[in-house]
Each structure stands twice: as structure tokens, then as C-alpha cells.
């Protein structure tokens, strides 16, 4: 039996739609695998009642099929489904790393990214790698058709998850089909600033790079209280705030000394709208970790 822990992730980060992703130190999924004649799946943990155990409808089932690695798979969910924290990606990433190791398939971590992305397609309808890349590799990642670029970063983050649901499919529907040249130039500039900030582990630069004129404003209306939560986080010391993935989690970057104040302010702002939430005081984390 092998056990793998894979972290929650935050994709997009405002200016990097379908390109940027970052691994979070917490929360995480834990996946246990052992060889079997056919794949079976058991799911426990947060939101497990909403996750199908049929291998044809579960991300890890697709991963097992792609690696020709049938197994008894047990998933302990620490990342809530439909949270904007890469819940399905965490399971897919953990399964890919675990089954590759269990069956000695010999694939590198980078080669496992598209395998895990195929698992993501079961849930989202498309094989996006912006969540699975950091879940497998850790750190901050930039995903393009040519591959994945990874950057080590040391940053404090707060991920505030309200007790509401925004589906990935619904969030993609509101994204505009095109952008103006003005918005394109601003987005490129913001994205470049964010990458520079990650390379320097500079929360001020990363925060400036999170502001984006296209995708985030289109999705903000799907999250009740979003503007108030952002304002509260900034007032408490956050250098940048945006939607994590498709939402509803709101993610803030801050200095370590401001982390607690930012977390409390975000919870309070949601509460003022009558919405319960929980805040993860976290940081840029490692990728999937194997335990024997």
C-alpha cells in the first residue's frame, strides 16, 4: 500500500487565467492505493457524499485507466469539492503520483501532469493543468502548451472559503469570449508583475499582479460579498486579493505578520453578509508527497 498527500491549489491568481497555479500548504487530500484486479474507489472526508465512487465518473478512475494501473483506491478528502481550491486536482494528482510509484511506471513528475489533467477532465469537461501542475510539483507554476515552468516562492496566503457553491462550469460560462487591446495589455503587465513577485517572494509585487480587468470582474458577481471581503482584507494588510480558481474561495497574499488579521477580517466580512466561512492561514507549499 502507498499513501500520497496532495495539496489544495489556487489557480488563475487574477491575471493568469488557465495558466497560473500555486500549491498551498493546507488543506490537502490523502489518497491510499493498493494493487487490485480492477479499480474500486472509496471516498471519505469533507464533501465525500457529493463525489461519485464509480471509476468512470471520478478523477482518480481516469488516472488509473491512463496509467493502466488498476487499484483499490481510498480518498480522504481534505479539500472541499466546488471550493475553488483544486479539490478534484488534489485527488487526481495524488492518484497519479501514487499509482506511478505503486506500479513502477517510471514517469517523471512533469510527465504525470498531463495524466492527472485527464482525470480533471472528468469533472470540468476539459483537461486543464493549472491546478494539477502545482498539486504534483509544488510551488508556483506556469502552464503552457509547451510544458510547465515551476518557481519556488516563500509567501504567506489566506484562503477564505465561504459556505456557498460556485461550479466550475458556471464560472466558465461568464468569462468573456474576447478582450479589448487595452485590457489585454493591462493583463499581460499584471501577469508579468506577478511572476516577478513570485520569483522574488515579494508579496507587494504578487499582490499588484493579482489585479486583472477581465476574468475576475466577470466572476465576482457569483460570490456574494466579494467586494466587501476584498476591501476588508486589504484594510487588514493584504497586498492583493482575488478569486481562487472558479471560486467561491477568495485568496489573499500578505506579509506573515498580517496573516491572522487578514483571515479574521475576511471571515467577519462574509459574516456581515450572513455567510459562514473558514479561513486557511497557509503559504506556498510542496507538491504531492509519498508516504510508505
N, C-alpha and C positions, 0 to 999 in steps of 0.2 A: 504494500500500500504506500502511496505517496500523498503528501499533503502540500498544497500550494496556497499561499496567501497573495491575493492580488488587490491593489488599492483602488479606491474611488479615484475618479479623474474629473477634471474640468476642461471642457473643450470650448473652442472659439475664442474665449477671453476677450470678447468685444470685437476686436479688429481682425481676428484670424479665423473667420468662418470656414469650417470644414478643413482647416489647415493646422491651427494651433491646438495643443493639448498639454496638460500638466498633471503629473501624478500627485496625489495628496497623501500625506502620512496616515490619515484616517478620514473616514471609516474604510472597511475592506471586506471582501468576500473570502471565504476559506473553502477550497474545493479538495475533496479526497477522492482518489481514484484507485481502483484495483482491476486487474485484468479479468475479462469475462468473455463468454462466447458471443454475447450480444450486449448492446448498450442499454443500461437502465439508469434512470435518474431519480434521485430523491432530493427534495428541496425543503429546507427548514430556515428559520430566521425571519427577519423583518420582511413583510410583504410576500412571504412564501406562498400564501394562498392564492395569489394572483399569477403565479408563474407555472406554466404548464410543465408537467413531467414527461410528456410524450417527446422522445428524442427528435422527432421531426418538427417539433414546434418550439424547441428550446435551443438556445445558442450553443450550449455545450454538446448537444447531439450533433449539430452540424460540424463542429470542430472534430469530434470523434470520427465522423464519417470522412472528413477531409484528410485525416491522418491515418485512416484505415486502422483505427485503434479502439476496438470495442472494449467497453469497461463498465464496471459498476461505479457510478459517479454520485457523490453526495455533496450537495452545495449548501453551505451555511451562509445565508445572506446577511451581510452587514450593511450593504448599500441598498437603500430602498428603491424599488422599481419606480420609473417615471419621476425621478428626482432631479434629473439634470446633472447627476454625478457619475454617469457611466456605469449604471448598475449592470446592464447586460454585458458591457465590455469587460467588467471585472471578472465575471464568471467565465466568459469566453477566453480571456487572457490566461486565467488560472488553469483552465482545462487544457489549453494549447501547450503551456509550459509543462504541466503535469504529464500529459499523455505522450508528449515528445520524449520526456525523460523515462517514463514507465516502459515504453516500447523501444527505447534507444533509436529513435528515428534520425538523430544526428543533425537536426535543423538548428541553425543559429537563432538567437533571439530575434534578429531582424527578419529572418525568413519566416518566423512564426506570426509576424504582424498580419500579413495578408490572410493567413489561415484563420486567425481569430476574427478578422474583419468579415470573413464569410459567415462566421457564426452571428455576428452583429446583424447581417442582412436578414436573418430570420425574424428579427424583431422590428428593425427600422425600414426594411424593404430595400436597403442599399448597403453595399459593403464599404462603409466609411471607416477609416482607420484613425481618425483624430482622437478617439478615446482609447482604443486598444493599444495604440503605439506607446503612450506613456504608461498604461497599465502593465505592459510587458517590460519596457525598457527603463521606466522611471524618469525622473527629471522633467524638463520641458522639451517638447518635441514639435517639429515642423514636418508635416506630411505633404508630399507632392507625388506626382505620378512616377518620379524618378527614385523615390525612396523616402527614408526618414532621416532627418537630422536631429540629433539629441544634444541638449545643452544642460550641464549641471547648474543648478541655481539654488541659492540659500535664501528663501523668502518666507515670511510669515503670512498666513492666509486665514481668513474666516469664511466658512461656507455656511450660510444660514438657509435651512430647509423649512419652508412653511408647510403647514398641513393642508395643502391643496395639490392638485394634479394638473400637469400640462403634458399632453402626449407629444412625443417627438414628431409624429405625423402631422398633428395640428400646428405645431410650431413651424414646421417647414412650409406649410401652406401660406403663411402670412409673409414669407420672405419675398421681397420684390424680384421680378424677373430680370430687371435691368437697373443700372445706376447712371447718374449723370457723371460727366467728366470731373466736375468739382468734387462730388462725393468719392469718386474713385481715387483721386489724388490725395484727398484727406485720409482715406482708409489706408492707402499704401504708406503714407507718412506715419500714421499711428502704429501700424503693424511693425514698421522698421524700428520705431522707438521702443516698442515692447520687446522685440528681440534683443536690442541693445541692452535694455534694462535687465533682461534675464541673464545675458552673458556677464553682466556686471553685478548681478544680485542686488540691483538698485530698486527699491520699492517705489521711489518717486518716478523714475522713468517707466517702470512697468505700469504704474497707475495712469500716467499720461497716455500710454499706448492702449489702454483698455477702452477709452472713449472712441466710439465709432458711429458714423452717421446713418448707417443703412439697416443692418440686421437687428441690432439691439432695440432701436426705437420701434421697429415693426413688431417685435415680440413683447415689448414692455406692457402693453395693454392686457396680455394674457395673465399677468401676475398682479393680483390686487395688492395695492400698497407699494408697488415697486419704487415709484419716485420718492415716497416718504422714507423708505428703507435706505435708499441710496443717500439721501440727504443726511439722515441720521448717522450713517456710517462715516461719511466724510466729516461731519461735525465732531465725531469722536476720534478722528485721526486717520481714517482710511485715506490712502493716496490714490486709490482707484476702486471703482465698483462696477460690476456688470452682471449679466445673466450667465449662469454656469450652464453650458450646453444649451439644451432646449428649454431649461427651466424646470420647475419653479425656483430652484436654489439660486440665491443671489450670492455672488462671491466677491470678497473684498481683499485687497492687498494692503498691508500696513506694516509699520515697524513693530518689532516684538513687544516693545513697551506699551503699545496702544492696543494690543490684540484683545485683551479682556474687555476694555471699554467699547471697542468696535462691536464685539459679539453681543454685549448687553444692549447696546443701542439698537442693533438690528432686530433683536427679539422684541424689545419694547415697541419699536415702530410697527412691527406686524401686529403686536397685541393691541395697539391702539385702533387697528382696523378689525379687531375681533378675530384675528387669525393666530392660532398657536404655531410655534416654530421651535426648532432646535438649532443651535449654532455649534459647529465643529471648529474649535480653535486648532488649526492644523498648520502644515508647512509643505513645501515641495518635498515629495517623498521618493522612495525607491520603487522599482518595478516589482514584478511577481517574484516571490521568494519561496524556494523549495525547502520543505522540512521532511525528513525521513523518519 
